[in-house]
Amino acid sequence: MKTFRLLALLQLLFLLTMLTAAGTPRDTAVQAPLSAAATGRLGWQWPLAGEPGILTPFDKPEQEWLAGHRGVDLRATEGTNVLAPHRGRVSFRSTVVDRPVLVIDHGGGFVTSLEPVSSELAVGTWIEAGDNVGTVATGAHCSKRCLHWGVRLDGEYIDPVLLIRDLRPSILLPLR
């Protein structure tokens, strides 16, 4: 039931973002998302080509300070191209502890973090969904085996897979 409510909230936020940002110029902090038909569910796509395997799924802790997995680990090898999962602006690119991290602000409260990612993009660069933003590098728990993709909505981590796949249960409706 939590997943269904989160998905409904995401759809509502998407519609509100489209309505409020449709006429926004390109050089401001918020942009209108691409249509769902253009790049998949809600305008989001995988940050790797094709549909990557999920090595470690999202595991939200019950409390903010508890252990959990605040994103998904997608199967990838060092040097694999990393793609922008949605249009936005690069808001951070640097090394955090032992890994290179790239953060993209998509507007509407959505922020993506990708690690370990080696990138030459400058902070402030606008990117479109599907643009090459860097390559999988080494560092942290994903070193040489995966790409960690995290998404925050208004500061709270959400399962990025919900932006790609419809995980709601199927409901059979009567024929009449």
HURA-V501283 format. One line per field, one symbol per residue. phi: phi as a letter, one per 40 degrees, with the letter a starting at -180 (. if undefined). psi: psi as a letter, one per 30 degrees, with the letter a starting at -180 (. if undefined). A space follows every 50 residues. Layout:
phi->???
psi->???
//
This chain:
phi->.dccccccccccccccccccbdbccccccbbcccccccbhdfgcaccbcg bccccbccacccbdcccabcibcbdabdgccbbccacibcbaaacbfbac bbbbccgggcbbbbacbcabccdhccbbdgccbibcbbhfccdgbabcbb bbbfgbcbcccccbbcccccbcbccb
psi->eeeeeeeeeeeeeeeeeeefgegklfglfklklllefegajggllkglka jlkjejlkiklekefllajhakjkkllkfkkklkfllakkfkjakjcgkk kkkkjflgfkkkkklkkkkgkkkfkkllkfkkfalkallaffjgflkkjk kkjhfkkljffffekjgkkkkkllf.
//
